[in-house]
């Protein structure tokens, strides 16, 4: 019975994916550019904040191709092939440093990006450390070349311990985007 429920759930997700792919081919404006929503069966991006985050991150990865790029959280490999460095405390694999970002020692980077990852830093850990997200942001800033860019997205409300005013003050510029299904993300830019 349980496997039948899983099959039915998967079929529903496939139908939703096809519906969004065929009939909801929307676009959104961000920073003077128009992006298509990203629809993928992986992590059901058609129904969450990844529909907005992924196209912007792909655009940045293309812009910085051939330069030093670090991703904090192993997210983008599911959506775009790139040969950049990744720091992810829990993941293993090629080009992945399996270490906490606050302990990461490395060269400098031209682009550091983190897609829906920092809201878990310190929050999903034992013991819980609500200050760790800010330590992670400072660490990422310290890893940038002069002229480098730090790009971070977090879903608003995912981690109730994040003080959004304090979070936004960590960056040179922030934006909030709301998707039609109600998800809201905060995007932070920091340039040296």
Buried (B, 14 or more C-beta within 10 A) or exposed (E): EEEEEEEEEEEEBEEBBEEBBEEEEEEBEBEEEEBEBBBBBEBBBBBBBBBBBBBBBBBBBEEBEEEBBBBBBBBBBEBBEBEBBBBBBEBEEEEBBEEBBBEBEEEBBBBBBBBBBBBBBBBEEEEEBEEBBBBBBEBBBEBBBEEBBBBBBBBBEBBEEBEEEEBBEBBEEBBEBEBEEEBBBBBBBBEE
